Amino acid sequence: MADYNAFPRAGTAPRSAAIDEGLRSYMNKVYSLMGIAMLVTAGTAYGLHALAIGPDGQATQLGQAIYFSPLKWVITFLPLVLVFAFGAAVNRLSTAGATVLFYVFSAAMGASLSWIFLAYTDMSIVQTFVATAAGFAALSIYGYTTKRDLSGMGRFLMMGLIGLIVAMLINIFLKSPAMQFAISSLGVLIFAGLTAYDTQNIKNTYLQLANSDQDFLGKSAIMGALTLYLDFLNLFMFLLQFMGNRE
């Protein structure tokens, strides 16, 4: 007697092919959004630093304002305010509006990070960025292609992230070099793991929501891009503490 379950059901192969193509398009959109946001961040950080520091190496009026006045605290915490606002408003925004807000956030992040050009040499910043990009790409590819379920690792990493934040707050007062080294080491490990975990999670989110309307999928792609953007940026900043040459 024939086993009809051994044969593919009608429509299964075309639907699977459509999902694969849709997933590729979705992930390409996530990475494109993230890449543009990174360019906005890098351009804003470098451009603001160039305006803030004159040819003689001294701070201009703009530099005095953004690096040495109370305005620096506004610039420092503005990205935090925007990312919470983004999370609260994304469901009420159009896809285009959410995209614009994402890029505004990435520009604010660039402004808050422009100080790294004062602290580290340009060459070491570029080298760290390249190393971060290579490591991020490898980890994200792993997260996308692995058959292993990383959800358990994700829960462990989130607990580690909470501990990391607490340790960073404590070290603001202790100012311990040994503790700072430990924080940087843990930061690299945690965000390396989160890169793989978040990539798999973004992939699985699409597979669960593939039949949703395009506006919802567009916003989901933006949220995925934001997640990977933050993973990349934190990985870069922790690596910079190891690889960066101080000015």
C-alpha positions as YAML, in Angstrom:
chain: A
units: angstrom
residues:
- id: 1
  name: MET
  ca: [0.00, 0.00, 0.00]
- id: 2
  name: ALA
  ca: [1.39, 3.37, -0.98]
- id: 3
  name: ASP
  ca: [2.47, 5.77, 1.75]
- id: 4
  name: TYR
  ca: [1.02, 9.06, 0.58]
- id: 5
  name: ASN
  ca: [2.86, 10.96, 3.32]
- id: 6
  name: ALA
  ca: [6.11, 10.15, 1.52]
- id: 7
  name: PHE
  ca: [5.15, 12.48, -1.32]
- id: 8
  name: PRO
  ca: [5.20, 16.28, -1.04]
- id: 9
  name: ARG
  ca: [1.77, 17.81, -0.71]
- id: 10
  name: ALA
  ca: [0.49, 20.06, -3.44]
- id: 11
  name: GLY
  ca: [1.68, 23.63, -3.00]
- id: 12
  name: THR
  ca: [4.29, 22.82, -0.31]
- id: 13
  name: ALA
  ca: [7.38, 23.38, -2.45]
- id: 14
  name: PRO
  ca: [6.19, 26.69, -4.00]
- id: 15
  name: ARG
  ca: [5.17, 28.01, -0.55]
- id: 16
  name: SER
  ca: [8.54, 27.02, 0.91]
- id: 17
  name: ALA
  ca: [10.34, 28.74, -1.96]
- id: 18
  name: ALA
  ca: [8.22, 31.86, -1.43]
- id: 19
  name: ILE
  ca: [9.09, 31.91, 2.28]
- id: 20
  name: ASP
  ca: [12.81, 31.48, 1.52]
- id: 21
  name: GLU
  ca: [12.74, 34.35, -0.95]
- id: 22
  name: GLY
  ca: [10.71, 36.49, 1.43]
- id: 23
  name: LEU
  ca: [13.16, 35.74, 4.26]
- id: 24
  name: ARG
  ca: [16.14, 36.74, 2.13]
- id: 25
  name: SER
  ca: [14.43, 39.99, 1.17]
- id: 26
  name: TYR
  ca: [13.49, 40.65, 4.80]
- id: 27
  name: MET
  ca: [17.01, 40.03, 6.13]
- id: 28
  name: ASN
  ca: [18.52, 42.15, 3.35]
- id: 29
  name: LYS
  ca: [16.22, 44.99, 4.44]
- id: 30
  name: VAL
  ca: [17.26, 44.54, 8.09]
- id: 31
  name: TYR
  ca: [20.96, 44.67, 7.22]
- id: 32
  name: SER
  ca: [20.47, 47.59, 4.80]
- id: 33
  name: LEU
  ca: [18.67, 49.65, 7.43]
- id: 34
  name: MET
  ca: [21.35, 48.82, 9.98]
- id: 35
  name: GLY
  ca: [24.16, 49.65, 7.53]
- id: 36
  name: ILE
  ca: [22.68, 53.05, 6.65]
- id: 37
  name: ALA
  ca: [22.20, 53.80, 10.36]
- id: 38
  name: MET
  ca: [25.85, 52.94, 10.97]
- id: 39
  name: LEU
  ca: [26.94, 55.31, 8.20]
- id: 40
  name: VAL
  ca: [24.77, 58.07, 9.70]
- id: 41
  name: THR
  ca: [26.32, 57.44, 13.14]
- id: 42
  name: ALA
  ca: [29.90, 57.39, 11.84]
- id: 43
  name: GLY
  ca: [29.36, 60.46, 9.64]
- id: 44
  name: THR
  ca: [27.74, 62.43, 12.46]
- id: 45
  name: ALA
  ca: [30.44, 61.49, 14.99]
- id: 46
  name: TYR
  ca: [33.34, 62.37, 12.68]
- id: 47
  name: GLY
  ca: [31.68, 65.49, 11.25]
- id: 48
  name: LEU
  ca: [30.78, 66.89, 14.66]
- id: 49
  name: HIS
  ca: [34.29, 66.24, 15.94]
- id: 50
  name: ALA
  ca: [35.77, 68.02, 12.90]
- id: 51
  name: LEU
  ca: [33.61, 71.07, 13.64]
- id: 52
  name: ALA
  ca: [34.33, 70.94, 17.37]
- id: 53
  name: ILE
  ca: [38.14, 70.81, 17.14]
- id: 54
  name: GLY
  ca: [39.99, 73.44, 15.14]
- id: 55
  name: PRO
  ca: [43.11, 72.96, 12.96]
- id: 56
  name: ASP
  ca: [45.26, 73.95, 15.95]
- id: 57
  name: GLY
  ca: [43.86, 71.06, 17.99]
- id: 58
  name: GLN
  ca: [41.94, 73.38, 20.30]
- id: 59
  name: ALA
  ca: [38.21, 73.23, 20.90]
- id: 60
  name: THR
  ca: [36.09, 75.69, 18.92]
- id: 61
  name: GLN
  ca: [33.07, 77.41, 20.50]
- id: 62
  name: LEU
  ca: [31.01, 74.41, 19.39]
- id: 63
  name: GLY
  ca: [33.57, 72.06, 20.96]
- id: 64
  name: GLN
  ca: [33.50, 73.97, 24.23]
- id: 65
  name: ALA
  ca: [29.71, 73.68, 24.25]
- id: 66
  name: ILE
  ca: [29.36, 69.97, 23.44]
- id: 67
  name: TYR
  ca: [32.38, 68.65, 25.34]
- id: 68
  name: PHE
  ca: [32.88, 70.98, 28.30]
- id: 69
  name: SER
  ca: [29.50, 72.51, 29.14]
- id: 70
  name: PRO
  ca: [26.31, 71.01, 30.65]
- id: 71
  name: LEU
  ca: [25.11, 70.49, 27.06]
- id: 72
  name: LYS
  ca: [27.33, 67.39, 26.94]
- id: 73
  name: TRP
  ca: [24.90, 65.61, 29.30]
- id: 74
  name: VAL
  ca: [21.99, 66.37, 26.98]
- id: 75
  name: ILE
  ca: [23.94, 64.93, 24.05]
- id: 76
  name: THR
  ca: [25.00, 61.90, 26.09]
- id: 77
  name: PHE
  ca: [21.51, 60.93, 27.23]
- id: 78
  name: LEU
  ca: [19.53, 61.99, 24.14]
- id: 79
  name: PRO
  ca: [19.97, 58.59, 22.40]
- id: 80
  name: LEU
  ca: [18.61, 56.82, 25.49]
- id: 81
  name: VAL
  ca: [15.52, 59.04, 25.48]
- id: 82
  name: LEU
  ca: [15.03, 58.51, 21.74]
- id: 83
  name: VAL
  ca: [15.34, 54.73, 21.86]
- id: 84
  name: PHE
  ca: [12.64, 54.53, 24.55]
- id: 85
  name: ALA
  ca: [10.48, 56.95, 22.55]
- id: 86
  name: PHE
  ca: [11.03, 54.83, 19.45]
- id: 87
  name: GLY
  ca: [9.89, 51.67, 21.22]
- id: 88
  name: ALA
  ca: [6.79, 53.41, 22.57]
- id: 89
  name: ALA
  ca: [5.79, 55.08, 19.29]
- id: 90
  name: VAL
  ca: [6.75, 52.55, 16.62]
- id: 91
  name: ASN
  ca: [3.30, 50.91, 16.48]
- id: 92
  name: ARG
  ca: [1.62, 54.28, 15.90]
- id: 93
  name: LEU
  ca: [4.05, 55.42, 13.22]
- id: 94
  name: SER
  ca: [4.03, 54.57, 9.53]
- id: 95
  name: THR
  ca: [6.93, 52.51, 8.21]
- id: 96
  name: ALA
  ca: [8.42, 55.66, 6.66]
- id: 97
  name: GLY
  ca: [8.03, 57.57, 9.94]
- id: 98
  name: ALA
  ca: [9.64, 54.77, 11.94]
- id: 99
  name: THR
  ca: [12.55, 54.69, 9.47]
- id: 100
  name: VAL
  ca: [13.13, 58.43, 9.83]
- id: 101
  name: LEU
  ca: [13.03, 58.18, 13.64]
- id: 102
  name: PHE
  ca: [15.54, 55.32, 13.50]
- id: 103
  name: TYR
  ca: [17.94, 57.47, 11.49]
- id: 104
  name: VAL
  ca: [17.39, 60.44, 13.84]
- id: 105
  name: PHE
  ca: [18.30, 58.15, 16.72]
- id: 106
  name: SER
  ca: [21.45, 56.96, 14.89]
- id: 107
  name: ALA
  ca: [22.49, 60.59, 14.29]
- id: 108
  name: ALA
  ca: [21.97, 61.38, 18.00]
- id: 109
  name: MET
  ca: [24.07, 58.33, 18.85]
- id: 110
  name: GLY
  ca: [26.81, 59.60, 16.55]
- id: 111
  name: ALA
  ca: [26.78, 62.96, 18.31]
- id: 112
  name: SER
  ca: [27.07, 61.26, 21.70]
- id: 113
  name: LEU
  ca: [30.05, 59.18, 20.50]
- id: 114
  name: SER
  ca: [32.03, 61.96, 18.82]
- id: 115
  name: TRP
  ca: [34.22, 62.17, 21.93]
- id: 116
  name: ILE
  ca: [36.01, 58.95, 20.94]
- id: 117
  name: PHE
  ca: [38.00, 60.97, 18.38]
- id: 118
  name: LEU
  ca: [39.37, 62.98, 21.29]
- id: 119
  name: ALA
  ca: [40.28, 59.90, 23.32]
- id: 120
  name: TYR
  ca: [41.63, 57.53, 20.64]
- id: 121
  name: THR
  ca: [43.70, 57.83, 17.48]
- id: 122
  name: ASP
  ca: [41.81, 57.79, 14.18]
- id: 123
  name: MET
  ca: [43.74, 54.73, 12.99]
- id: 124
  name: SER
  ca: [42.90, 52.66, 16.05]
- id: 125
  name: ILE
  ca: [39.22, 53.61, 15.70]
- id: 126
  name: VAL
  ca: [39.22, 52.47, 12.07]
- id: 127
  name: GLN
  ca: [41.05, 49.24, 12.92]
- id: 128
  name: THR
  ca: [38.61, 48.47, 15.73]
- id: 129
  name: PHE
  ca: [35.66, 49.19, 13.45]
- id: 130
  name: VAL
  ca: [36.97, 46.81, 10.81]
- id: 131
  name: ALA
  ca: [37.62, 44.10, 13.41]
- id: 132
  name: THR
  ca: [34.13, 44.60, 14.84]
- id: 133
  name: ALA
  ca: [32.56, 44.40, 11.38]
- id: 134
  name: ALA
  ca: [34.38, 41.14, 10.60]
- id: 135
  name: GLY
  ca: [33.45, 39.57, 13.93]
- id: 136
  name: PHE
  ca: [29.85, 40.81, 13.71]
- id: 137
  name: ALA
  ca: [29.44, 39.38, 10.21]
- id: 138
  name: ALA
  ca: [30.74, 35.95, 11.26]
- id: 139
  name: LEU
  ca: [28.53, 35.85, 14.37]
- id: 140
  name: SER
  ca: [25.44, 37.02, 12.49]
- id: 141
  name: ILE
  ca: [25.98, 34.42, 9.75]
- id: 142
  name: TYR
  ca: [26.27, 31.77, 12.44]
- id: 143
  name: GLY
  ca: [23.05, 32.92, 14.06]
- id: 144
  name: TYR
  ca: [21.27, 32.85, 10.70]
- id: 145
  name: THR
  ca: [22.51, 29.45, 9.54]
- id: 146
  name: THR
  ca: [22.79, 27.38, 12.72]
- id: 147
  name: LYS
  ca: [20.18, 24.69, 13.40]
- id: 148
  name: ARG
  ca: [20.83, 24.98, 17.13]
- id: 149
  name: ASP
  ca: [18.17, 26.72, 19.19]
- id: 150
  name: LEU
  ca: [19.85, 29.72, 20.82]
- id: 151
  name: SER
  ca: [16.87, 30.79, 22.95]
- id: 152
  name: GLY
  ca: [18.40, 29.28, 26.12]
- id: 153
  name: MET
  ca: [21.64, 31.16, 25.50]
- id: 154
  name: GLY
  ca: [19.61, 34.34, 24.99]
- id: 155
  name: ARG
  ca: [18.07, 34.13, 28.46]
- id: 156
  name: PHE
  ca: [21.53, 33.60, 29.98]
- id: 157
  name: LEU
  ca: [22.95, 36.55, 28.02]
- id: 158
  name: MET
  ca: [20.15, 38.86, 29.12]
- id: 159
  name: MET
  ca: [20.89, 38.04, 32.76]
- id: 160
  name: GLY
  ca: [24.57, 38.71, 32.05]
- id: 161
  name: LEU
  ca: [23.67, 42.04, 30.46]
- id: 162
  name: ILE
  ca: [21.78, 43.13, 33.57]
- id: 163
  name: GLY
  ca: [24.79, 42.20, 35.71]
- id: 164
  name: LEU
  ca: [27.07, 44.10, 33.33]
- id: 165
  name: ILE
  ca: [24.98, 47.27, 33.62]
- id: 166
  name: VAL
  ca: [25.03, 47.03, 37.43]
- id: 167
  name: ALA
  ca: [28.81, 46.55, 37.41]
- id: 168
  name: MET
  ca: [29.26, 49.58, 35.12]
- id: 169
  name: LEU
  ca: [27.17, 51.75, 37.44]
- id: 170
  name: ILE
  ca: [29.19, 50.61, 40.46]
- id: 171
  name: ASN
  ca: [32.47, 51.29, 38.70]
- id: 172
  name: ILE
  ca: [31.44, 54.87, 37.99]
- id: 173
  name: PHE
  ca: [32.12, 55.45, 41.70]
- id: 174
  name: LEU
  ca: [34.93, 52.92, 42.25]
- id: 175
  name: LYS
  ca: [36.89, 53.81, 39.09]
- id: 176
  name: SER
  ca: [38.75, 50.49, 39.35]
- id: 177
  name: PRO
  ca: [40.98, 49.66, 36.33]
- id: 178
  name: ALA
  ca: [40.76, 45.93, 37.13]
- id: 179
  name: MET
  ca: [36.98, 46.07, 37.27]
- id: 180
  name: GLN
  ca: [36.88, 48.08, 34.05]
- id: 181
  name: PHE
  ca: [38.98, 45.40, 32.32]
- id: 182
  name: ALA
  ca: [36.57, 42.71, 33.56]
- id: 183
  name: ILE
  ca: [33.59, 44.76, 32.37]
- id: 184
  name: SER
  ca: [35.11, 45.21, 28.92]
- id: 185
  name: SER
  ca: [35.88, 41.50, 28.63]
- id: 186
  name: LEU
  ca: [32.37, 40.50, 29.66]
- id: 187
  name: GLY
  ca: [30.89, 43.15, 27.38]
- id: 188
  name: VAL
  ca: [32.64, 41.70, 24.34]
- id: 189
  name: LEU
  ca: [31.49, 38.17, 25.20]
- id: 190
  name: ILE
  ca: [27.90, 39.18, 25.95]
- id: 191
  name: PHE
  ca: [27.37, 41.24, 22.80]
- id: 192
  name: ALA
  ca: [29.12, 38.65, 20.64]
- id: 193
  name: GLY
  ca: [26.60, 36.10, 21.91]
- id: 194
  name: LEU
  ca: [23.69, 38.53, 21.53]
- id: 195
  name: THR
  ca: [24.63, 39.15, 17.90]
- id: 196
  name: ALA
  ca: [24.14, 35.47, 17.06]
- id: 197
  name: TYR
  ca: [21.04, 35.15, 19.25]
- id: 198
  name: ASP
  ca: [19.34, 38.29, 17.91]
- id: 199
  name: THR
  ca: [20.01, 37.30, 14.31]
- id: 200
  name: GLN
  ca: [18.32, 33.94, 14.84]
- id: 201
  name: ASN
  ca: [15.47, 35.66, 16.67]
- id: 202
  name: ILE
  ca: [14.94, 38.11, 13.78]
- id: 203
  name: LYS
  ca: [14.88, 35.19, 11.34]
- id: 204
  name: ASN
  ca: [12.38, 33.26, 13.48]
- id: 205
  name: THR
  ca: [10.20, 36.36, 13.86]
- id: 206
  name: TYR
  ca: [9.84, 36.61, 10.10]
- id: 207
  name: LEU
  ca: [9.01, 32.90, 9.77]
- id: 208
  name: GLN
  ca: [6.25, 33.36, 12.35]
- id: 209
  name: LEU
  ca: [4.90, 36.58, 10.79]
- id: 210
  name: ALA
  ca: [5.49, 35.89, 7.10]
- id: 211
  name: ASN
  ca: [1.76, 36.24, 6.31]
- id: 212
  name: SER
  ca: [1.42, 39.60, 8.06]
- id: 213
  name: ASP
  ca: [0.79, 42.80, 6.12]
- id: 214
  name: GLN
  ca: [3.75, 44.62, 4.60]
- id: 215
  name: ASP
  ca: [3.50, 47.62, 6.94]
- id: 216
  name: PHE
  ca: [3.83, 45.37, 9.99]
- id: 217
  name: LEU
  ca: [6.75, 43.48, 8.43]
- id: 218
  name: GLY
  ca: [8.41, 46.79, 7.56]
- id: 219
  name: LYS
  ca: [8.26, 47.95, 11.17]
- id: 220
  name: SER
  ca: [9.47, 44.54, 12.34]
- id: 221
  name: ALA
  ca: [12.49, 44.88, 10.02]
- id: 222
  name: ILE
  ca: [13.27, 48.31, 11.52]
- id: 223
  name: MET
  ca: [13.12, 46.88, 15.06]
- id: 224
  name: GLY
  ca: [15.43, 44.06, 13.96]
- id: 225
  name: ALA
  ca: [17.84, 46.57, 12.44]
- id: 226
  name: LEU
  ca: [17.80, 48.59, 15.68]
- id: 227
  name: THR
  ca: [18.59, 45.47, 17.71]
- id: 228
  name: LEU
  ca: [21.56, 44.49, 15.55]
- id: 229
  name: TYR
  ca: [22.72, 48.12, 15.39]
- id: 230
  name: LEU
  ca: [22.91, 48.24, 19.18]
- id: 231
  name: ASP
  ca: [24.71, 44.88, 19.28]
- id: 232
  name: PHE
  ca: [27.30, 46.13, 16.79]
- id: 233
  name: LEU
  ca: [27.79, 49.48, 18.52]
- id: 234
  name: ASN
  ca: [28.24, 47.97, 21.98]
- id: 235
  name: LEU
  ca: [30.62, 45.33, 20.62]
- id: 236
  name: PHE
  ca: [32.63, 48.12, 18.95]
- id: 237
  name: MET
  ca: [32.80, 50.25, 22.10]
- id: 238
  name: PHE
  ca: [33.94, 47.38, 24.33]
- id: 239
  name: LEU
  ca: [36.54, 46.28, 21.76]
- id: 240
  name: LEU
  ca: [37.77, 49.86, 21.46]
- id: 241
  name: GLN
  ca: [38.78, 49.74, 25.13]
- id: 242
  name: PHE
  ca: [41.13, 46.86, 24.23]
- id: 243
  name: MET
  ca: [42.31, 47.88, 20.75]
- id: 244
  name: GLY
  ca: [42.14, 51.67, 20.90]
- id: 245
  name: ASN
  ca: [45.35, 53.69, 21.20]
- id: 246
  name: ARG
  ca: [44.89, 56.67, 23.49]
- id: 247
  name: GLU
  ca: [45.62, 60.14, 22.19]
...
